[in-house]
Amino acid sequence: MAGKPAGLPRGARISDFVSLGVLTTTLPPDLIDRVLASTGRHSVRQRQLPARLVVYYVVALALYAQASSTEVLRCLLDGIRWLRLGAQGLPIACKSAITQARERLGAEPLKQLYAAVARPLALPSTPGAWYREHRLVSLDGTTLELPDTPALEEHYGRPGAARGTSACPQLRLLTLVETGTRAVIAAAFGPYRTAETALVRHVLPQLRPGMLCLADRGFSGRALWRQAAGTGADLLWWVRGDRILPCLKALPDGSYLSALYASARHRRQDRGGIRVRVIDYRLAGVAEAEPMYRLITTLLDPTSAPATELAALYHERWQAEIVLGEIKVTLPGQRLILRSRRPDLVEQEVYGLLLAHFALRQLMLQASGQVGCDPDTLSFVHAVRVVRRHLPLHGALSPSPGPSAGQAHPG
């Protein structure tokens, strides 16, 4: 049976809010040119594939993950042909020329572009993005599969399997997601063997006072907690139910104050503890639920942050797992395997993937504001389809700086 078509409330469709330049809204040409100049990767002579066009091409790879590299370029060029004052038949570079252009560009411009544009998007009026005065963010990680090449296996490694090793090398990706908008506002990645607790240290500097960070029990070490809390953000993290957290003071809402200690000896001596609040609860009647959930938080006052509210709030962290599903399945159209066959181009492609996802989420937030709904209720699948369909029509993409760059079509 066919599924129900995705749509917006009250009959509106996200395609009603797609304007020229979905990508250039997030990545305006002047920003790309500044980054290319600062990294020394701008085109010093006219090329068939100038550096600015290659940046947009790398981002477009994520939108057309199942298409060939030359087909992605053809689709992108369809949208800029008329900027050549009616010239027809712009040549489509061959696969080797595309690879060489990507090698000239490198990963650093995409990395700097992502750092420049990735940011919290939620407005004070955005539904589902806040807990009282706190902006909700979540930490979560995943792995991405890579082509089976010796260079990628050596650089990134591959997980073990019941018999030998897995079919593909993999990299490990750690994300910081704005929970209400599902925008990835910071990310770090590295070889498969890299622990998430190592990657997260590259993401924590993006935490800010006024944020409330949710994380699962893989991130609950004392040193990591201290570093995260030192950013000024508040924390609400899940920890193992058998972790020893002595009750130092019972609170009226059923939670209690405790402390994280460096060792059992420090705990016995009550020395050097980091004060936390502990919330224990169960999910009665929920199949496959844990026997007990235990949260620790920096929000110590039960009056301003009741335990029942925090217990319900924590499960918003699953929004981050939905985001990872969007990146790995929904955006590419099926299970994602990156196409790049060299470590430097893999890094470039991952940042292009993150930029494409951020651009879509920014577009969806704008659309939700137009119809006055929670951005979580919009269909990401539908957004991807609309952008794919409209990208060849987006004349805002000029391939390189020049007198026609950014100009509107005269018709």
C-alpha positions as CSV (number, residue, x, y, z in Angstrom):
1,M,0.0,0.0,0.0
2,A,1.3,3.4,-0.9
3,G,2.4,5.7,2.0
4,K,0.6,8.9,2.7
5,P,2.3,11.8,0.9
6,A,4.4,14.1,3.2
7,G,3.2,17.7,3.5
8,L,2.9,20.7,5.7
9,P,0.0,21.6,7.9
10,R,-3.0,23.4,6.4
11,G,-2.2,22.3,2.9
12,A,1.1,24.3,2.5
13,R,3.9,22.6,0.8
14,I,7.6,23.2,1.4
15,S,8.1,23.8,-2.3
16,D,6.1,27.0,-1.8
17,F,9.0,28.4,0.1
18,V,11.9,27.3,-2.1
19,S,13.5,30.4,-3.6
20,L,16.4,30.8,-6.0
21,G,19.7,29.7,-4.5
22,V,18.9,27.1,-1.8
23,L,22.7,26.6,-1.5
24,T,23.6,30.2,-1.9
25,T,21.4,31.2,1.0
26,T,23.7,29.2,3.3
27,L,26.9,29.6,1.1
28,P,26.8,33.0,-0.6
29,P,29.5,33.4,-3.3
30,D,31.3,36.2,-1.5
31,L,31.8,34.0,1.6
32,I,33.2,31.2,-0.6
33,D,35.5,33.7,-2.3
34,R,36.8,35.0,1.1
35,V,37.5,31.4,2.3
36,L,39.1,30.5,-0.9
37,A,41.4,33.5,-0.7
38,S,42.3,32.9,2.9
39,T,43.2,29.3,2.2
40,G,45.1,30.1,-1.0
41,R,42.8,27.9,-3.1
42,H,41.1,30.5,-5.3
43,S,41.5,30.1,-9.0
44,V,44.4,32.2,-10.3
45,R,43.5,31.5,-13.9
46,Q,40.2,30.7,-15.7
47,R,39.6,27.0,-15.6
48,Q,36.9,24.7,-16.8
49,L,36.2,24.0,-13.1
50,P,37.0,27.1,-11.1
51,A,37.3,26.7,-7.4
52,R,34.0,28.3,-6.5
53,L,32.1,26.0,-8.7
54,V,33.9,23.0,-7.2
55,V,32.8,24.1,-3.7
56,Y,29.2,24.0,-4.8
57,Y,29.8,20.7,-6.6
58,V,31.1,19.0,-3.5
59,V,28.0,20.1,-1.6
60,A,25.8,19.0,-4.5
61,L,27.4,15.5,-4.2
62,A,25.4,15.0,-1.0
63,L,22.1,16.0,-2.8
64,Y,22.7,13.5,-5.6
65,A,24.5,10.7,-3.8
66,Q,23.2,8.0,-6.1
67,A,24.2,9.9,-9.3
68,S,27.5,9.7,-11.1
69,S,30.1,12.4,-10.6
70,T,29.6,13.8,-14.1
71,E,25.8,13.7,-13.8
72,V,26.0,15.8,-10.6
73,L,28.1,18.3,-12.5
74,R,25.7,18.4,-15.4
75,C,22.8,19.0,-13.0
76,L,24.7,21.9,-11.4
77,L,25.7,23.4,-14.7
78,D,22.2,23.3,-16.0
79,G,21.4,26.0,-13.4
80,I,24.2,28.4,-14.4
81,R,24.3,28.1,-18.2
82,W,22.2,31.2,-18.8
83,L,24.5,33.3,-16.7
84,R,26.9,33.0,-19.7
85,L,24.7,35.4,-21.6
86,G,22.9,32.7,-23.5
87,A,25.9,30.6,-24.4
88,Q,25.0,27.0,-25.0
89,G,26.9,23.8,-24.6
90,L,29.2,24.5,-21.6
91,P,31.5,21.4,-21.6
92,I,31.0,18.7,-18.9
93,A,34.4,17.8,-17.5
94,C,35.3,14.1,-17.4
95,K,35.6,12.2,-14.2
96,S,39.4,12.6,-14.0
97,A,39.2,16.3,-14.5
98,I,36.6,16.5,-11.7
99,T,38.9,14.6,-9.3
100,Q,41.8,16.8,-10.2
101,A,39.7,19.9,-9.5
102,R,38.7,18.5,-6.1
103,E,42.3,17.7,-5.3
104,R,43.3,21.3,-6.1
105,L,40.6,22.5,-3.8
106,G,41.4,20.2,-0.9
107,A,39.4,19.9,2.3
108,E,40.4,23.0,4.2
109,P,38.0,25.4,2.4
110,L,35.0,23.2,3.1
111,K,36.1,22.8,6.7
112,Q,36.3,26.6,7.1
113,L,33.0,27.1,5.3
114,Y,31.3,24.7,7.7
115,A,32.8,26.4,10.7
116,A,31.7,29.8,9.3
117,V,28.0,28.9,8.7
118,A,27.2,26.2,11.2
119,R,25.4,27.8,14.1
120,P,22.2,27.5,16.2
121,L,19.2,28.5,14.2
122,A,16.3,28.5,16.6
123,L,14.5,31.7,17.3
124,P,13.0,32.4,20.7
125,S,9.7,31.6,19.2
126,T,10.8,28.3,17.6
127,P,8.6,25.4,19.1
128,G,10.5,22.5,20.7
129,A,13.9,24.3,20.7
130,W,13.9,25.4,24.4
131,Y,13.5,24.2,27.9
132,R,12.5,27.3,29.8
133,E,15.4,29.7,29.0
134,H,17.8,27.0,27.8
135,R,18.5,26.2,24.2
136,L,18.5,22.5,23.7
137,V,21.4,20.7,22.1
138,S,22.4,17.0,21.9
139,L,25.6,15.0,21.4
140,D,25.6,11.9,19.4
141,G,27.8,9.9,17.1
142,T,27.8,7.4,14.3
143,T,30.0,5.8,11.6
144,L,30.1,6.4,7.8
145,E,31.1,3.7,5.3
146,L,33.8,4.3,2.8
147,P,34.9,2.7,-0.4
148,D,37.1,-0.4,0.0
149,T,40.5,0.9,-0.9
150,P,43.9,0.3,0.7
151,A,44.5,4.0,1.3
152,L,41.2,4.4,3.2
153,E,41.6,1.2,5.1
154,E,45.1,2.3,6.3
155,H,43.9,5.8,7.2
156,Y,40.5,5.1,8.8
157,G,40.5,1.4,9.6
158,R,37.5,-0.9,9.6
159,P,35.5,-2.6,12.3
160,G,35.7,-6.3,13.1
161,A,33.1,-8.8,12.2
162,A,32.0,-12.3,13.2
163,R,34.4,-13.6,10.6
164,G,37.3,-11.4,10.0
165,T,36.5,-7.7,9.3
166,S,33.6,-5.8,7.9
167,A,33.2,-5.2,4.1
168,C,34.1,-1.5,4.2
169,P,36.4,0.9,6.0
170,Q,34.6,3.4,8.2
171,L,35.1,6.7,9.9
172,R,33.6,7.9,13.1
173,L,31.5,11.0,13.2
174,L,30.5,13.0,16.3
175,T,27.8,15.7,16.1
176,L,26.4,18.5,18.2
177,V,22.8,19.0,17.1
178,E,20.4,21.8,17.9
179,T,17.6,19.6,19.1
180,G,14.6,21.8,18.1
181,T,15.8,22.5,14.5
182,R,17.8,19.3,14.0
183,A,20.7,21.4,12.6
184,V,24.2,20.0,13.1
185,I,25.9,23.0,14.6
186,A,29.3,21.3,15.1
187,A,31.0,18.1,14.1
188,A,34.3,16.2,14.4
189,F,35.4,13.0,12.7
190,G,38.3,10.7,12.5
191,P,39.4,7.0,12.1
192,Y,37.0,4.3,13.2
193,R,39.2,3.4,16.1
194,T,38.9,6.9,17.6
195,A,36.6,7.0,20.6
196,E,33.7,9.4,20.7
197,T,35.0,10.7,24.0
198,A,38.1,11.8,22.1
199,L,36.2,13.4,19.2
200,V,33.8,15.2,21.5
201,R,36.6,17.4,22.9
202,H,36.7,19.1,19.5
203,V,33.0,19.8,19.7
204,L,32.6,21.0,23.3
205,P,34.1,24.5,22.6
206,Q,30.8,25.2,20.6
207,L,28.8,24.9,23.8
208,R,27.7,28.3,25.2
209,P,26.1,29.6,28.4
210,G,22.3,29.4,28.0
211,M,22.5,25.9,26.3
212,L,21.3,22.7,27.9
213,C,23.3,19.8,26.5
214,L,21.9,16.3,26.4
215,A,24.1,13.2,26.0
216,D,23.9,9.5,26.5
217,R,26.0,7.3,28.9
218,G,29.0,7.1,26.6
219,F,30.0,10.7,27.6
220,S,29.7,10.6,31.4
221,G,33.4,10.6,32.5
222,R,34.4,13.0,35.2
223,A,37.1,14.8,33.2
224,L,34.7,15.2,30.2
225,W,31.9,16.5,32.5
226,R,34.3,19.1,34.0
227,Q,35.4,20.2,30.5
228,A,31.8,20.5,29.2
229,A,30.5,22.3,32.3
230,G,33.5,24.7,32.1
231,T,32.0,26.1,28.8
232,G,29.2,27.6,30.9
233,A,26.5,25.4,29.3
234,D,24.2,23.3,31.5
235,L,24.3,19.5,31.2
236,L,21.8,16.7,31.4
237,W,23.5,13.4,30.7
238,W,22.5,9.8,31.1
239,V,24.8,7.6,33.2
240,R,24.9,3.9,34.0
241,G,22.4,2.9,36.6
242,D,25.0,1.0,38.6
243,R,27.4,4.0,38.9
244,I,28.1,4.9,42.5
245,L,26.7,8.3,43.2
246,P,26.3,8.8,47.0
247,C,23.3,10.8,48.2
248,L,24.6,14.0,49.8
249,K,21.3,15.7,50.1
250,A,17.8,14.5,49.3
251,L,15.6,17.0,47.4
252,P,11.8,17.3,47.7
253,D,11.1,16.2,44.1
254,G,12.8,12.8,44.6
255,S,16.2,13.8,43.1
256,Y,19.3,14.2,45.2
257,L,22.6,16.0,45.2
258,S,25.7,14.0,44.7
259,A,29.3,14.5,43.4
260,L,31.6,13.0,40.8
261,Y,34.9,12.0,42.3
262,A,38.3,11.2,40.7
263,S,38.6,7.8,42.5
264,A,37.0,5.7,45.2
265,R,39.5,7.1,47.7
266,H,38.5,10.6,46.9
267,R,34.8,9.6,47.3
268,R,35.4,8.0,50.7
269,Q,37.2,11.2,51.8
270,D,34.7,13.5,50.1
271,R,37.6,15.3,48.4
272,G,37.6,17.1,45.1
273,G,34.0,16.2,44.1
274,I,32.1,17.9,41.3
275,R,28.6,18.7,42.5
276,V,25.8,17.2,40.4
277,R,22.1,16.4,40.8
278,V,20.9,12.9,40.3
279,I,17.5,11.9,38.9
280,D,16.5,8.2,38.9
281,Y,13.3,7.1,37.1
282,R,11.6,4.2,35.4
283,L,9.4,4.0,32.3
284,A,6.5,1.9,33.4
285,G,4.7,-0.1,30.7
286,V,7.3,0.7,28.0
287,A,8.5,-2.4,26.2
288,E,12.3,-2.8,26.1
289,A,12.8,0.1,28.5
290,E,15.9,0.0,30.8
291,P,15.1,-1.2,34.4
292,M,16.1,2.2,35.6
293,Y,17.3,5.4,34.0
294,R,19.8,7.7,35.8
295,L,20.5,11.2,34.8
296,I,23.0,13.7,36.2
297,T,22.7,17.4,35.6
298,T,24.2,20.8,36.5
299,L,20.7,22.1,37.2
300,L,20.8,21.8,40.9
301,D,17.6,23.7,41.9
302,P,14.5,21.4,41.8
303,T,12.2,24.5,41.8
304,S,13.5,25.9,38.5
305,A,14.1,22.4,36.9
306,P,11.8,19.8,38.4
307,A,12.9,16.1,38.1
308,T,9.8,15.1,36.2
309,E,10.4,17.7,33.6
310,L,14.0,16.8,33.1
311,A,13.2,13.1,32.9
312,A,10.7,13.8,30.1
313,L,13.0,16.3,28.5
314,Y,16.0,13.9,28.2
315,H,14.2,11.8,25.6
316,E,14.4,14.7,23.2
317,R,18.0,13.5,22.7
318,W,16.6,11.0,20.3
319,Q,16.2,13.9,17.9
320,A,20.0,13.6,17.4
321,E,19.6,10.0,16.3
322,I,17.0,11.1,13.8
323,V,19.4,13.6,12.4
324,L,22.1,10.9,11.9
325,G,19.5,8.9,10.0
326,E,18.8,11.8,7.8
327,I,22.5,12.1,7.0
328,K,23.1,8.4,6.4
329,V,19.9,7.3,4.7
330,T,17.3,10.1,3.9
331,L,19.6,12.6,2.3
332,P,21.5,10.1,0.0
333,G,18.3,8.2,-0.8
334,Q,19.6,4.9,0.5
335,R,22.4,3.6,2.8
336,L,25.2,6.1,2.4
337,I,28.7,5.0,1.2
338,L,30.9,8.0,0.5
339,R,32.3,8.0,-3.0
340,S,35.7,9.5,-2.4
341,R,38.7,7.1,-2.6
342,R,41.4,9.2,-0.9
343,P,41.5,10.4,2.7
344,D,41.8,14.1,1.8
345,L,38.8,13.9,-0.5
346,V,36.8,11.9,2.1
347,E,37.3,14.8,4.5
348,Q,36.2,17.2,1.9
349,E,33.1,15.1,1.1
350,V,32.1,14.8,4.7
351,Y,32.1,18.6,5.1
352,G,30.1,18.9,1.9
353,L,27.6,16.5,3.4
354,L,27.3,18.5,6.6
355,L,26.9,21.7,4.6
356,A,24.1,20.2,2.5
357,H,22.3,19.0,5.5
358,F,22.7,22.3,7.3
359,A,21.4,24.2,4.2
360,L,18.3,21.9,4.1
361,R,17.6,22.4,7.8
362,Q,17.9,26.1,7.5
363,L,15.5,26.1,4.6
364,M,13.0,24.0,6.6
365,L,13.2,26.3,9.6
366,Q,12.4,29.2,7.3
367,A,9.5,27.3,5.9
368,S,8.1,26.4,9.3
369,G,8.2,30.1,10.3
370,Q,6.1,30.9,7.2
371,V,3.3,28.4,8.3
372,G,3.8,28.8,12.0
373,C,4.6,25.2,12.9
374,D,7.3,23.2,14.7
375,P,10.2,22.4,12.2
376,D,10.2,18.9,13.5
377,T,6.8,18.3,11.8
378,L,8.1,19.1,8.3
379,S,9.2,16.2,6.1
380,F,12.9,16.1,5.5
381,V,12.3,13.6,2.7
382,H,10.1,16.1,0.9
383,A,12.6,18.9,1.5
384,V,15.4,16.8,-0.2
385,R,13.1,16.0,-3.2
386,V,12.2,19.6,-3.7
387,V,15.7,20.9,-3.5
388,R,16.9,18.2,-6.0
389,R,14.1,19.2,-8.3
390,H,14.8,22.9,-8.1
391,L,18.6,23.0,-8.0
392,P,19.0,22.9,-11.9
393,L,16.8,26.1,-12.0
394,H,18.7,28.0,-9.4
395,G,20.5,30.7,-11.4
396,A,22.1,32.2,-8.3
397,L,25.0,29.8,-8.7
398,S,27.7,31.6,-10.7
399,P,30.6,29.3,-11.4
400,S,33.3,31.9,-10.8
401,P,33.6,35.6,-9.8
402,G,32.7,37.9,-12.7
403,P,30.3,40.6,-13.8
404,S,27.4,38.2,-14.0
405,A,28.0,36.6,-10.6
406,G,24.9,36.7,-8.4
407,Q,22.8,38.6,-11.0
408,A,19.2,37.7,-11.5
409,H,18.1,36.3,-14.8
410,P,16.8,39.2,-17.0
411,G,13.7,37.2,-17.9
